[in-house]
Amino acid sequence: MADDLWQLSACDLAEGIRQKRFSGLEAMASTVARIRALNPSLNAIVYDYTEEALAEARRADADLASGSLRGPLHGVPVTIKENIDVAGTPTPNGIPAFDQIIAPDDAPLVRNLNQAGAILVGRTTVPPRRQHA
């Protein structure tokens, strides 16, 4: 079961973690294993935060063990597109020339995910903008 946790919905993951049917670390490890198996050929995740996400999942599990629930998405792995600002990281919008544009703050979406207890595991690519003919 733990190997297949990446297949569950966010709601099912959150409930399973809250009910302690599995840990946030198990959910994250399942997701990370899937990313590592497929991303080399897909190149979907262009900013890989898996190591940080595993460490954060451990902290989330410790919080839950001490009775502290971070929010409705406590410990749930999430990805976001690379065109959404994450403080201190590049926001290239799918354009390599913009790789050095560093976000000064989190976008509201990222703040909301963090406040809900989700854990960012990576950022996914966006296609470059096309010129209109």
Secondary structure, DSSP 8 states (H G I E B T S, - for coil): -GGGGGGS-HHHHHHHHHTTSS-HHHHHHHHHHHHHHHHHHH--EEEE-HHHHHHHHHHHHHHHHTT----TTTT-EEEEETTS--TTSB--TT-GGGTT-B-SS--HHHHHHHHTT-EEEEEE---------
